[in-house]
Amino acid sequence: MRDLGAGLGFLIKGQRWVFGHGRWFGIGLLPGLITLVLYAGALVGLGYGADDLVAWATPFADDWSSPWLGLLRNTLTVLVFVLGLFLAVVTFTAVTLLVGQPFYESLSEEVERTEGGTVPESGLPLWRELWISARDSVRILVRVGLYAILLFALGFVPVAGQTVVPVLGFCVTGYFLAEELTAVALQRRGMVLKDRLALLRGNRVRTLGFGVPLGLAFMLPFVAVVLMPGAVAGATLLARGLVGDDGADDGGKGETATAED
């Protein structure tokens, strides 16, 4: 419970940091606004086309009598839209970070600078950092996609599909949101994806304490945009805590590795 509260504390502290540094808050809003417009259009399109997609995918049910035909297709339509929303929430961070990489990198560095100590440097050119970020994001999205398919299938299980599965979905969302956001600071420390995931797994409760509330908040599109700068700041503070750069002895130190090719 203590680690859960600590993770939430980093999220809150990050929001307080950006609201106390108005210039950085404004800079951090722009990439999120661009991504929001793109995702809003995609979700609106999915909302209009989900029923047609389900009808196309279930021709075997064309001759079913009422109410079974409507029950099947309405349920599948809702599940398709929920799946799309789930993927949008998880991928929103990855796409926004990719669009705003230079902005968020500078924001993260400023957080570290104001928190004291030297600012780690990866030593890589910007194009190389962008390539690594994009490649790692694709790897994360593949993992998320596999979880999404599994959770979608489990959604048909009576009772558990309507209770346990949504909770698991939010935990998966929160975990990978935390990974994407802490990657800004951890990649600067030379940590490759495998080591970042190992670090977060070793601090799973703290990671979920940070990521799950953020994932719930990100369900509201405009809230996601407003919280994104603070989420980057909070994830930087979380990363510092996990590797011991904040001066706290929390036992959550990660192993630093050289950025892979």
N, C-alpha and C positions, 0 to 999 in steps of 0.2 A: 504493500500500500504506500510505503514511503517513496519507493522508486516511481510509482504511478504519479504521485503528487509532484515529484521532482521533474518529471517529464512535462507535466502541465505547467509547472513553474517556469521552465525555459520558454515555453510558448508565450506565456503572459509577459515575461520579461522582454522578449523580442518585440512584441507589439508596443510595449511602453518605450522601448528604445527608439523605434522609428517615429512614433508620435512626438517624441522629444527632440527629434532631428528632422524637422519638417522638410528640408531640402531632399533628404534621402527617401523620405516617404513619397514625395512627388515623383522622383526618378523611378522608384520601384513600381509605381502604378501603371506606367505606359505599356510595358510588355503584357501585363495581365489584361489590359483593355483590348489590345489587339487580338489576343488569344480568345477572349470572351466573345468577341464578335464572330470569329470563325466557328467556335463551338456552338454558339446560340443558333446559327444558321443550320448547322448539322443536326442539332437536336430537334429543331422545328421540322426539318425535312423528315427525320425519323418518326416524329409524332404523326405526321400526315401519311406516311407510307407504311407504318408498322402493320396495320390491318391487312393491306394488300400483300405484304411480304408473307404474313402468316397464312393467308388464304392460298397463296402460290405454293407454300411449303407443305400444306396439308390437303392435297386433292382427295385423299382417301376419305375425308370427312364430308365431302360434298353432299352425300345422300343421307347423312345422319339426320334424325328427326330432332325437333325442338324438345327440350332445351339444351341437348347435349352438344349440338353443333356450336351454338352461341357460347356455351360454357367453355368448351375447349379453345375456341379461337380468341375469345375475350381474355382468357387466362394467359394464353401464349402471347397475345399482343402486349399485355401489361408486362410480362416477363421480358419480352424483347426490349421494350422501352427502359425497363429497370436495368437490364444488362448494358444498354447503351449509355444510360446515366452513370452506371458504375464505372464503365471504361472512360467516360468523359471526366469524371472526378479524378481518377487515377492518372490519366494521361495529361490532364490540364497542367499539372505541375511540370511534367517533363517538357511539354511543348513551350510553356511560358519561360522556363529556365533556358531552353535553347534559344528562343527569340531574344530573351533579355540577358544572355550570358555576360556580356561586358558590364552591363548595369549592375547585375546582382553580384558579380565578382568584386566590383568596386565597393558595393554596399557591405559585403561580407568582410572585406579587408578593413573597412572603416570601423566596423563593430569590433574586430580584433584589436585595432589600434586604440580605440577608446577604452577597451577592457585591460589594456596594459600588455607589455611584452612585445616581442618582435612579431611581425606579420610573416608567416611562412610563405615561401615562393616555390612554385613548382619548377621554375626554370624553363618552362616550355613556351613556345610562341603561341599567340592567340589562336591561330588556325589549328594548331595541334590540340589545344585544350577543347576547342569546339568539336573537333573530330572525335576525341575520346568521350566527351559528354554525349554526343549524338549516338555513338556506338553503344555506350553503356545504357543509354535510355532505351534503345531497341532491345537490348538483352533483358532489361527490367520489364518492358512491355510484353515480351514473350512469356515471361514468368507470370505476369498479371493475367495475360490471356488464358493461360492454362488453368489458373485458379478460377477465373471467371466462368470457363466452360464447366469445371467441376461443380462450382456453386450453383450454376444455372441448372445442371442436372439434378443436384440435390434439392433444388427448390420444388421438385415434384413430390418429394417425400411428405406424406401427410404429417401435420403438426410441426415436425422438425423443420420442414421447408419454409414455414411461415414464422418460426421463432428463432431457432438456433442458427439457421443459415444466414439470415440478415445480420446477426451479430458477428458471425465469422467474416462476412463480407466487409463489415466496417473495420474489423481488425486487420484484414488483408490490405484494405485501402490505406489505413493509417500507417501500417508498417512500411509500405512502399512509398508513401508520401514522405515519410521521415527519411528514407534512403535517398530519394531524389534530392531533397532539400539539404541534407547534411553533406551530400556529395560535393557541393560547392567548396566547403571548407576542408573536407577530407581529401579531395583530389589535389588541393593546393599543398597538402602535406605528403603527397606522393603515394597515397593509398589507392590501390586498384580495386575494382568492383568486388572481387572475391574477399579481400580483406575488410572492405567496408561492410559487406553483408555479415561476415563473421563477427565484427565488432558490434553490430546491432543485435545479432542473435544472442550474443553474450550479455546484452543489456536490454532484453526483450521488453520487460515491463516498463522501463523508463522510455523506451522507444514508442511503445503503444500509448503511454501517457501523453506524449507529445503529439503523435500522429493521429490517433483516433478522434480527439476533439476537433482537430483541424480538418479531418476528413468529413466529419459531420457538418462543420461550418461551411466547407467547400461545396456542400450540396446546394447552397444558395449562390447563384452565379455572381451577383454583385458583391456579396460578402467575400467570396473567394478573391476577387480583384483587390478589395480593400485590405484584406489580411495578408496578401502575398508578400509585400515588403517586410512586414513583421515576422512572417513565417521564415523568410530567409535569415533575418537577424536572429530569431530564436533558434533556428537550426545550427547557426554558427556557434551560438553559446552552448547548445547541446553537444556539438562536436568537440568543442574545447573541453567540456566536462568529461566526455567519454575517453578522450585521450590524455586527460590530466593536465591540459594547458591552462586551466583556470585556477590552478593552485589548490584544488580540492583533492583529497585522497579518497576517491570513490571506488577504486579498484577496477574501474572500467577502462583500462588502457588498451588501445589497439596497437597492432603491429604495423609499423610503417614500411611501405614497400616502394620500390621505384616504379614510376608510371610505365605501364607496359606499352609495347608498340601496337 
